[in-house]
Amino acid sequence: MGRTMRANGIVEAGVAVVGGGGAGLAAAVAAAEMGARVVVIEKRSRFGGNSAMAGGIFAAESPVQKRMMIDARKEELFRKAMDYAHWKTDPLIVRAFVYKSGDTVKWLEEKGVTFGWVPPLYPNQEPRVLHWPDGGGAALIEALVRACKGLGVTLLGRWAARKIMTAGNNEVRGLHAVQEGSELEIRAGSVVVATGGFGGNRELLEKYGSYSENRVLTALPHMGDGFRLATEAGAATEGLGLLLLSGPRVPGSFLLSAIAAEPSPMMVNKLGVRFSDENISCHFERGNTVDRQPDKIGYALLDEGIKRHIVDEGLKRPGWGLKREKLFLQPRIEMADLEKELRSQAKKGNVIIAGSWQEIASWMGVGHGALTAAVAEYNGFCDQGRDDMFGKDPRLLLPLRTPPYCALRCGSGFLGTIGGIKINHHMEVLNKRGEPIRGLFAAGVDTGGWQGDTYSGRDLAGSAFGFAVNSGRIAGETAAAYDATK
């Protein structure tokens, strides 16, 4: 198979892929392996998208798990995923993802990706399903790019898709793309949309009820190009408004986000009210607890004793907010580093260091009586060794009595949107009558129907990255098969 030819602003291809992240590149490789001529356009100059910054992917019954004697059965994990979503997701899509995932790890290993580790996402997670590539998501992307080049896939950076071209019968015929005033027509029998959602598009977030200035976007600010392309081509929608939430997050500080996510600080909202067990193990669910508070803000409260405990014992939630090379390694925090970061963030208005709870209450804008009473009640739970409010593990009940005290202002973090384009389990885009739009496919977080109202990190850790690669692979295979019939 030769490289796709270009002439006079026209590209001839069998499969055109919009978006060069994990989903798009997986689609391109899968389609090319089936003999399709493939072209990928990417809006940015670099390929990889959020997947290049991601960590591990979900898989069940993979060769890696079998080598490590991890019993992660597809049927059990499928049922767990559906139960976690209360069967609000499309079981055919979820099943296609889960049952494909183990083979996809094998497929990636054949392309040079090595998985030396299947760590727990949170303490005592079983079964372990998070497959961590050596080198993280960046290494996985590099392997897919190499595979694309070896298969003759045309990779076009800094081109933005403007419109999906269709024939009179609404069958897909390709794409129009633009680049700094230049135009390109990509004539293709099928199109795969994989542009990474709309986490950076305030207008769409507000329209679908997902915007808050106190949420912290921790990924690339994708603008929803794929969602626009597909809906303009007649696609139905599903899952709009769902965010991949996590938390708590101190804006601009990885270190203090990790501290706030620890189970030992006490958490209150802007009214001075404690609102959850701080020992919730899955930070996606803990993000929910912050997100439902007034103005979607929480405050992590510490004293010198809690700070010393964290420094001496190391982080119990080390996967949250630290540099990628230290994820899951139980890193220890140096007191000097912690103090330096607290002072730095205090200057930015995200932290207060004070000698009394009255000062902290004033900074928070709450009556000091409410905050003082909440802290006193919590200290009482610590003294009796029993949390009568939320049942927190007694081993993690540490009183706040040694000044100076600190309050860290936190929002929920989000890694982007999940949902928008309605698909079936073949990754075919559906119209408003529930019928496939011929020649149009979609993958990754641009699509809906595979995730409930809370990201399923509890049982399907790595499912966003995992779904991107697996759905991309399915979309590429289906798109290539469709193109071959034309």
C-alpha positions in Angstrom: 0.0 0.0 0.0 1.4 3.4 -1.0 1.2 6.7 0.8 -2.0 8.6 0.2 -1.5 11.1 -2.7 -2.1 14.8 -2.6 -2.6 17.2 -5.5 -4.2 20.6 -5.9 -5.5 20.7 -2.3 -7.1 17.3 -2.6 -6.3 14.2 -0.6 -7.7 10.8 -1.7 -8.2 8.3 1.1 -10.3 5.4 2.2 -10.5 6.5 5.9 -10.1 10.0 7.2 -9.5 10.5 10.9 -10.2 13.8 12.6 -8.0 14.1 15.7 -4.5 12.6 16.4 -4.9 11.6 20.0 -5.1 8.1 21.4 -8.4 7.3 19.8 -7.6 8.8 16.5 -4.2 7.2 16.1 -5.6 3.8 17.2 -8.3 4.1 14.6 -5.7 5.0 12.0 -3.5 2.0 12.8 -6.4 -0.4 12.9 -7.8 0.8 9.6 -4.4 0.7 7.9 -3.8 -2.8 9.1 -6.9 -3.8 7.3 -5.6 -2.3 4.1 -7.3 1.0 4.0 -5.6 4.2 2.8 -5.7 6.5 5.9 -5.1 10.1 6.5 -5.2 11.7 10.0 -5.6 15.5 10.5 -4.7 17.0 13.8 -5.5 20.6 14.8 -2.3 21.0 16.9 1.3 20.7 15.7 1.9 17.7 17.9 0.0 14.4 17.9 -1.1 12.7 21.1 -3.7 15.0 22.6 -4.6 14.3 26.3 -3.5 10.7 25.8 0.2 11.8 25.6 -0.2 13.1 29.2 -2.2 10.1 30.4 -1.0 7.2 32.5 -2.5 3.8 32.3 -5.2 2.1 30.3 -7.9 -0.3 31.5 -7.8 -3.9 30.4 -9.3 -7.3 31.4 -7.8 -10.7 30.8 -4.7 -9.2 29.2 -1.4 -11.0 28.7 0.2 -8.7 31.3 -2.4 -9.7 33.9 -2.0 -13.4 33.1 1.8 -13.1 33.5 1.3 -11.4 36.9 -1.4 -13.9 37.9 -4.1 -11.1 38.3 -7.6 -12.6 38.0 -9.5 -9.9 36.1 -12.4 -11.5 34.3 -14.2 -9.7 31.5 -17.7 -10.8 32.4 -17.3 -9.8 36.0 -15.8 -6.4 35.2 -18.6 -5.8 32.6 -21.2 -6.5 35.3 -19.4 -4.2 37.7 -19.3 -1.4 35.2 -23.0 -1.7 34.4 -23.9 -1.9 38.1 -21.8 1.1 38.9 -23.7 3.1 36.2 -27.0 1.6 37.4 -27.5 0.3 33.8 -27.8 3.9 32.5 -25.0 3.1 29.9 -25.4 1.2 26.7 -24.4 -2.4 27.6 -23.4 -3.3 24.1 -20.9 -0.4 24.0 -19.5 -1.2 27.5 -19.3 -4.9 26.6 -17.5 -4.2 23.3 -14.9 -2.1 25.2 -14.3 -4.5 28.1 -14.1 -7.6 25.9 -11.8 -5.9 23.4 -9.4 -4.5 26.1 -7.2 -7.5 26.8 -6.5 -8.1 23.2 -5.7 -4.4 22.7 -3.0 -4.7 25.3 -1.5 -7.6 23.3 -1.9 -5.4 20.1 0.0 -2.6 21.7 2.7 -4.9 23.0 3.2 -6.1 19.4 3.9 -2.5 18.5 6.6 -2.1 21.1 4.7 -0.8 24.1 5.8 -2.4 27.4 3.6 -2.7 30.4 5.8 -3.3 33.4 3.3 -2.5 36.0 -0.4 -2.9 36.8 -0.7 -0.7 40.0 -3.8 -0.1 42.0 -5.4 3.3 41.4 -6.3 3.5 45.1 -5.4 1.4 48.2 -6.5 -2.2 48.1 -8.1 -2.0 44.6 -8.9 -5.5 43.3 -8.7 -6.7 40.7 -5.9 -4.5 39.3 -6.8 -3.4 35.8 -4.7 -0.3 35.3 -2.0 -1.1 32.7 0.8 1.4 33.0 3.0 1.7 29.9 6.7 2.2 30.6 7.0 5.9 29.7 3.3 6.6 30.3 0.9 7.7 27.7 3.6 9.5 25.8 5.3 6.2 25.0 2.1 4.6 23.9 1.4 7.5 21.6 5.0 7.3 20.2 4.3 3.6 19.4 1.1 4.4 17.6 2.8 7.2 15.6 5.6 4.7 14.6 3.0 2.2 13.5 1.1 4.8 11.5 4.3 5.8 9.6 5.2 2.1 9.0 1.8 1.5 7.5 1.9 4.5 5.2 -0.7 6.5 7.1 -0.6 10.2 6.2 -0.3 12.4 9.3 -1.2 16.1 8.8 -0.6 18.4 11.7 -2.1 21.9 12.1 -5.1 21.2 10.0 -8.6 21.8 11.4 -11.6 20.0 10.1 -14.3 22.4 9.0 -17.1 20.2 7.6 -17.9 16.6 6.9 -18.9 16.2 3.3 -21.9 14.1 2.4 -23.6 13.0 -0.8 -27.3 13.6 -1.6 -28.3 10.5 0.3 -26.4 11.8 3.4 -23.6 9.3 2.9 -20.2 10.5 4.0 -17.8 11.5 1.3 -14.9 13.1 3.2 -13.9 16.3 4.9 -13.1 19.9 4.3 -10.1 21.1 6.4 -8.4 24.5 6.8 -4.9 25.7 7.8 -4.1 29.4 8.1 -6.2 30.4 5.1 -5.4 27.3 3.0 -8.1 24.7 2.3 -7.9 21.0 1.8 -10.5 18.5 0.5 -10.1 15.0 1.8 -12.1 12.6 -0.3 -12.8 9.5 1.8 -15.3 6.7 2.0 -15.5 7.0 5.8 -14.6 9.4 8.5 -13.7 8.8 12.2 -14.2 11.6 14.6 -11.9 11.6 17.6 -11.2 15.1 18.8 -11.2 14.8 22.6 -14.4 16.5 23.8 -15.0 20.1 24.7 -13.5 20.7 28.1 -12.0 24.1 27.0 -15.2 25.4 25.4 -17.0 27.6 28.0 -19.9 28.2 25.7 -20.7 24.5 25.3 -20.0 23.8 29.0 -22.5 26.5 30.0 -25.0 25.3 27.4 -25.0 21.8 28.8 -24.8 22.7 32.5 -21.2 21.8 33.2 -19.4 25.1 33.7 -18.1 26.5 36.9 -15.2 29.0 37.3 -14.2 27.1 40.4 -13.5 23.8 38.6 -9.9 23.3 37.5 -9.3 21.9 34.0 -6.3 19.7 34.2 -6.0 18.7 30.5 -5.9 20.3 27.1 -8.7 22.8 26.4 -10.4 20.9 23.6 -13.0 23.0 21.9 -15.6 20.4 20.7 -14.7 20.4 17.0 -15.8 16.8 16.6 -19.1 17.3 18.4 -19.8 20.2 16.0 -18.8 18.3 12.9 -20.9 15.3 13.8 -24.1 17.2 14.9 -23.9 19.3 11.8 -23.9 16.0 9.8 -27.0 14.9 11.6 -25.7 13.0 14.6 -27.9 12.5 17.7 -26.4 13.3 21.1 -25.9 11.4 24.3 -24.3 12.0 27.6 -23.9 15.8 27.3 -22.9 17.5 30.5 -20.8 14.6 32.0 -17.4 15.6 33.2 -14.5 13.4 34.2 -14.3 14.9 37.7 -11.7 14.4 40.3 -10.6 16.2 43.4 -10.1 18.1 45.5 -7.8 20.5 43.6 -5.8 23.5 44.7 -5.5 25.6 41.6 -2.0 25.8 40.3 -0.4 23.5 42.9 0.2 19.8 42.3 1.7 19.4 45.8 -1.1 21.0 47.7 -3.7 19.2 45.6 -2.0 16.0 46.8 -2.2 17.2 50.4 -5.8 18.2 50.1 -6.7 14.7 48.7 -5.1 13.0 51.7 -7.5 11.5 54.2 -6.1 13.2 57.3 -7.1 16.9 56.7 -10.6 17.9 57.7 -12.8 19.2 54.8 -15.4 21.9 55.1 -17.4 24.0 52.6 -17.7 27.8 52.5 -20.3 27.7 55.2 -18.0 26.0 57.6 -19.8 22.7 57.3 -18.0 19.4 57.1 -19.5 17.5 54.2 -18.0 14.0 53.7 -15.7 11.3 55.0 -12.3 12.5 53.9 -11.2 8.9 53.5 -13.2 8.3 50.3 -10.7 6.2 48.4 -11.6 6.9 44.8 -10.7 10.6 44.0 -13.3 10.6 41.2 -16.0 10.1 43.8 -14.4 12.5 46.1 -14.5 15.1 43.3 -18.3 14.7 43.4 -18.4 15.7 47.1 -16.6 19.0 46.4 -18.6 19.7 43.3 -21.9 19.6 45.1 -20.9 22.2 47.7 -21.9 25.9 47.4 -20.0 27.5 44.6 -18.3 24.1 44.2 -15.6 25.0 46.7 -14.2 23.1 49.7 -11.5 23.9 52.2 -8.9 21.4 53.5 -8.0 22.3 57.1 -4.6 21.4 58.6 -2.6 22.1 61.7 1.0 21.4 62.6 0.2 17.9 63.8 -1.5 16.9 60.5 1.3 18.4 58.5 3.9 16.4 60.5 1.8 13.2 60.1 1.7 13.6 56.3 5.5 14.3 56.2 6.4 11.4 58.5 4.0 8.8 57.1 4.1 9.7 53.4 1.1 10.1 51.1 -1.7 7.6 51.3 -3.2 8.9 48.0 0.1 9.4 46.1 -1.5 9.1 42.7 -3.1 12.4 43.0 -1.6 15.5 41.6 2.1 14.7 41.7 4.7 14.4 38.9 4.0 11.4 36.8 7.2 9.6 37.5 6.2 9.5 41.2 2.7 8.3 40.8 1.8 5.4 43.0 5.2 5.3 44.6 4.2 6.5 48.1 6.5 9.6 47.8 7.4 11.4 51.0 7.0 15.1 51.3 9.7 17.2 52.8 8.5 19.7 55.4 10.6 22.5 53.8 8.9 21.9 50.4 5.5 21.9 52.0 6.1 25.1 53.9 7.5 26.8 50.8 4.5 25.8 48.7 2.0 26.9 51.4 3.6 30.4 51.6 3.7 30.6 47.8 0.0 29.8 47.5 -0.9 32.1 50.4 0.4 35.0 48.3 -1.8 33.9 45.4 -4.9 33.7 47.7 -5.4 30.0 47.6 -4.2 29.4 51.2 -4.3 31.1 54.5 -1.9 30.4 57.4 -3.2 31.7 60.7 -2.9 31.5 64.4 -6.7 31.1 65.1 -9.8 29.6 63.5 -11.4 33.1 63.8 -8.8 34.4 61.3 -9.4 31.5 58.9 -13.2 32.0 59.2 -12.9 35.6 58.3 -10.7 34.7 55.3 -13.3 32.2 54.2 -16.1 34.7 54.7 -18.0 32.5 57.2 -19.0 33.3 60.7 -16.2 32.1 63.0 -18.7 30.5 65.3 -19.8 28.0 62.6 -16.2 27.0 61.7 -15.1 26.9 65.3 -18.0 24.6 66.2 -17.3 22.3 63.3 -13.6 22.0 64.3 -14.6 21.4 67.9 -17.0 18.7 66.9 -14.4 17.0 64.7 -11.8 17.2 67.5 -14.4 15.5 69.8 -14.7 12.6 67.3 -10.9 12.3 67.3 -10.8 12.2 71.1 -13.4 9.5 71.3 -12.0 7.5 68.4 -15.3 7.4 66.5 -16.7 9.7 63.8 -20.4 9.9 64.6 -21.0 12.0 61.5 -19.6 10.0 58.5 -17.9 7.0 60.1 -14.3 7.9 59.1 -11.6 5.3 59.8 -10.6 6.0 63.4 -6.9 5.6 62.5 -7.2 8.7 60.3 -9.0 10.9 62.9 -6.3 13.5 63.8 -7.3 16.6 65.8 -6.6 20.1 64.8 -5.2 21.8 67.9 -1.6 22.9 67.1 -1.3 26.3 65.4 -0.5 27.7 63.0 -3.5 26.5 61.2 -3.9 26.3 57.4 -6.9 26.3 55.0 -6.5 25.3 51.4 -9.1 26.6 49.0 -10.1 23.7 46.7 -12.3 23.2 43.7 -13.0 19.9 41.9 -10.7 19.1 39.0 -11.8 17.8 35.7 -9.9 16.1 32.9 -12.4 17.0 30.2 -15.9 16.1 29.0 -17.2 12.6 28.3 -20.1 12.4 25.9 -21.7 14.2 23.1 -22.0 12.0 20.0 -24.4 9.1 20.0 -22.9 5.9 18.8 -23.5 2.1 18.8 -21.1 -0.6 19.7 -19.5 -0.6 16.3 -18.7 3.1 16.9 -21.0 4.1 14.1 -22.5 7.5 14.6 -26.3 7.4 14.9 -28.8 9.9 13.6 -31.8 11.1 15.6 -33.8 8.1 14.4 -31.2 5.8 15.9 -29.9 4.8 12.5 -26.2 4.7 11.5 -25.0 7.7 9.4 -23.3 5.8 6.6 -19.6 6.2 6.6 -19.4 8.2 9.9 -17.8 6.8 13.0 -16.6 8.3 16.3 -14.4 7.2 19.2 -13.0 8.3 22.6 -14.5 11.0 24.9 -16.3 12.6 21.9 -18.9 9.9 22.3 -21.5 9.0 24.9 -23.2 6.0 26.2 -20.3 4.2 27.8 -19.9 6.2 31.1 -22.5 6.8 33.8 -22.9 10.0 35.8 -19.6 9.3 37.6 -16.4 8.1 36.0 -15.9 4.4 36.7 -12.5 4.6 38.2 -13.5 2.4 41.1 -13.7 -0.8 39.0 -12.5 0.2 35.5 -9.4 2.3 36.4 -8.0 3.8 33.3 -11.2 3.5 31.4 -11.0 7.0 29.7 -7.6 6.2 28.1 -8.6 2.6 27.7 -11.9 3.5 25.9 -10.1 5.9 23.7 -7.7 3.3 22.4 -10.2 0.4 22.3 -13.0 2.4 20.7 -10.5 3.9 18.3 -9.4 0.5 17.3 -13.0 -0.7 16.8 -13.9 2.5 14.8 -10.9 2.0 12.6 -11.7 -1.6 11.9 -15.4 -0.8 11.2 -14.6 2.2 9.0 -12.1 0.2 6.9 -14.6 -2.6 6.5 -17.2 -0.1 5.4 -14.9 1.6 2.9 -13.9 -1.8 1.4 -17.6 -2.5 0.5 -18.0 0.7 -1.5 
